[in-house]
């Protein structure tokens, strides 16, 4: 497989491997705007040259938009291979390149979010374990921080205290999100409109900077939905899924 590294120079012309093909779509624009501001912070976005969902996105952990303490590590935002490209070893190829690049840059190891059982939009724990990753911390909601140290004496990454016990004081549905996930540009307004039409207490809180992300009350900052103070899910929802969830509460 041939891979392309997306940079500030080629960002506008490259397809960024999400589910939306149209570069003029608001979802694609929001994601590219977020990426453009991260490249100078060391973010790497490597994708397949072939059109499809096959890419890895990683950044020095101190610059990650997540409440983690992993100084000197590289944090993997997303490792995603699906559709017709799945099952060909491309995840291993992308991870191997991330390891090579991270070692070359003097990083102490890798870390990534997952869970004991596979959750939407998180890496498969079975794959991580197969590749030598171990769990180094776990929040009350089951979200785990996994790590792959390059040396035995490397420090162990952990969640910041604010994220270990995902709980907030506000009542109703509260959504924390960022532009890191392109789908939010479309579906967050859908949820706001749906909640308004159905008299549902709902507030979306957009995380606009790294400092706020690193102090968020949730390990996952791309999309974290709470209800009456308790964490519910990290799965992006359309109006139908949201109303189904509300009816279950």
C-alpha positions in Angstrom: 0.0 0.0 0.0 1.2 3.5 -0.9 0.7 6.2 1.8 0.4 9.9 1.6 1.3 12.3 4.5 -1.1 15.1 4.7 0.5 18.5 5.4 -0.4 22.2 5.4 0.8 22.3 1.8 -1.4 19.5 0.4 -4.3 19.6 2.9 -6.7 21.4 0.7 -6.4 19.0 -2.2 -6.2 15.7 -0.3 -9.2 13.6 0.7 -8.9 13.1 4.5 -10.2 9.5 4.6 -13.5 10.2 6.5 -16.8 9.0 5.1 -17.5 12.3 3.2 -16.0 12.6 -0.3 -17.0 16.2 -1.0 -14.2 18.6 0.1 -16.7 21.4 0.2 -18.9 19.6 2.8 -18.9 21.5 6.1 -17.8 18.4 7.9 -14.7 18.1 5.8 -14.0 21.8 6.1 -14.3 21.8 9.9 -11.9 18.8 10.2 -9.4 20.3 7.8 -9.4 23.6 9.7 -8.7 21.7 12.9 -5.9 19.8 11.3 -4.3 22.9 9.8 -3.8 24.3 13.3 -2.3 21.1 14.6 0.5 20.4 12.1 2.9 23.0 13.7 2.3 21.1 17.0 3.7 17.9 15.6 0.5 16.2 14.3 1.0 13.6 11.7 -1.8 12.4 9.4 -0.9 9.5 7.2 -3.4 8.0 4.8 -3.6 5.5 2.0 -3.1 6.8 -1.5 -6.0 4.7 -2.5 -9.4 6.4 -1.8 -10.9 4.8 1.3 -11.0 4.8 5.1 -7.4 3.9 5.9 -5.3 6.3 8.0 -3.5 7.1 11.2 -3.5 10.4 13.1 -1.0 11.0 15.9 0.5 13.9 17.9 3.0 14.4 20.8 1.0 13.6 23.9 1.6 16.9 25.5 -0.2 18.5 22.6 -3.1 16.0 22.5 -6.6 17.3 22.9 -7.2 14.8 25.7 -6.8 15.0 29.5 -3.8 12.7 29.8 -0.4 12.9 31.5 2.0 11.2 29.0 4.9 13.6 28.6 7.4 12.3 26.0 4.9 9.8 24.5 3.2 10.0 21.1 -0.6 9.9 21.3 -2.6 8.2 18.6 -5.8 10.2 17.9 -7.1 7.7 15.5 -6.1 4.5 13.7 -8.8 3.6 11.3 -9.1 1.0 8.5 -12.5 -0.2 7.3 -14.5 -1.1 4.3 -12.8 -2.9 1.4 -9.4 -2.0 2.9 -9.9 -4.0 6.1 -8.2 -7.3 6.6 -5.1 -6.6 4.5 -2.7 -5.7 7.2 -2.9 -2.0 6.7 -3.5 -1.3 10.4 -0.2 -3.0 11.2 1.6 -1.1 8.4 0.3 2.3 9.7 1.1 1.4 13.3 4.6 0.3 12.3 5.2 3.6 10.6 4.0 5.5 13.6 6.4 3.5 15.8 9.3 4.1 13.5 8.6 7.8 13.2 8.0 8.2 17.0 11.3 6.5 17.8 13.1 8.6 15.3 11.7 11.7 17.1 12.9 10.5 20.5 9.5 9.6 21.9 9.2 7.3 24.9 6.4 5.2 23.5 2.8 5.4 22.2 -0.6 5.7 24.0 -4.1 5.5 22.7 -7.7 5.3 24.0 -9.7 2.0 24.0 -11.9 0.0 26.3 -12.1 -3.6 27.7 -14.7 -4.3 25.0 -14.7 -2.7 21.5 -16.6 0.6 21.5 -17.6 2.8 18.6 -14.8 5.1 17.2 -12.2 3.6 19.6 -9.4 1.2 18.7 -10.0 -2.5 19.1 -8.5 -3.7 22.4 -7.7 -7.2 20.9 -5.6 -5.5 18.2 -3.8 -3.4 20.7 -3.0 -6.3 23.0 -1.7 -8.3 20.0 0.6 -5.4 19.1 2.0 -5.3 22.7 0.0 -2.5 24.2 -1.1 -2.6 27.8 -3.7 -0.8 29.9 -2.1 1.9 32.0 -5.2 3.7 33.4 -9.0 3.4 33.3 -11.7 5.9 34.0 -14.9 5.1 35.9 -16.9 4.9 32.6 -14.7 2.1 31.3 -12.6 4.1 28.9 -9.0 2.9 29.1 -5.6 4.4 28.3 -3.3 1.9 26.6 0.4 2.3 26.1 3.3 0.8 24.3 6.6 1.8 25.9 9.8 1.7 23.8 12.0 1.1 26.9 11.3 -0.8 30.1 12.0 2.2 32.4 9.6 4.5 30.6 7.1 6.3 32.8 3.5 5.1 32.8 1.0 7.5 31.2 -2.2 8.2 33.1 -5.5 10.2 32.8 -5.6 13.6 34.4 -7.7 13.6 37.6 -10.5 15.5 35.9 -11.1 12.6 33.5 -10.8 9.6 35.9 -14.3 10.1 37.3 -16.5 11.4 34.4 -19.2 13.3 36.2 -20.6 16.8 35.8 -23.0 18.9 37.8 -25.3 20.1 35.0 -28.7 18.4 34.5 -30.2 17.3 31.2 -28.2 16.3 28.1 -24.8 17.9 27.9 -22.5 17.2 25.0 -18.8 18.0 24.9 -17.2 17.9 21.4 -14.5 19.2 19.2 -13.9 19.7 15.5 -11.5 16.8 15.5 -14.3 14.6 14.4 -15.8 15.9 11.1 -19.2 14.4 11.8 -19.8 16.9 14.6 -20.2 19.8 12.2 -23.3 18.2 10.8 -24.8 16.2 13.6 -24.3 18.4 16.6 -26.7 21.0 15.1 -29.1 18.1 14.3 -29.2 17.2 18.0 -29.7 20.8 19.0 -32.6 21.2 16.6 -34.1 17.8 17.6 -33.9 18.6 21.3 -35.5 22.0 20.8 -38.4 20.6 18.8 -39.1 17.9 21.4 -38.6 20.0 24.5 -35.5 18.1 25.6 -33.0 19.8 27.9 -29.8 19.8 25.8 -26.6 21.9 25.6 -23.6 21.4 23.4 -20.2 22.6 24.7 -17.6 23.0 22.0 -14.1 22.6 23.2 -12.1 25.3 21.4 -8.5 24.8 22.6 -6.0 22.3 23.9 -6.1 23.7 27.5 -9.8 23.1 27.8 -9.5 19.7 26.2 -6.8 18.7 28.6 -9.0 19.7 31.5 -12.3 18.1 30.2 -14.4 15.9 32.5 -14.1 13.0 30.1 -11.2 11.0 28.6 -12.8 11.3 25.1 -13.2 14.9 24.0 -14.2 14.4 20.4 -17.7 13.5 21.5 -18.9 12.8 25.0 -22.6 12.9 25.9 -23.7 13.2 29.6 -27.2 12.9 31.0 -28.0 14.4 34.5 -24.3 14.5 35.3 -23.5 10.9 34.2 -21.5 9.9 31.1 -23.6 8.1 28.5 -21.7 7.6 25.2 -19.1 8.7 22.8 -21.1 7.5 19.7 -22.1 10.3 17.3 -25.9 10.2 16.8 -28.4 11.5 14.3 -31.9 12.6 15.4 -33.4 9.1 15.3 -30.7 7.6 17.5 -30.8 10.5 19.9 -34.6 10.2 20.4 -34.3 6.5 20.9 -31.7 7.1 23.6 -33.9 9.7 25.3 -36.8 7.3 25.3 -34.7 4.7 27.1 -33.6 7.1 29.9 
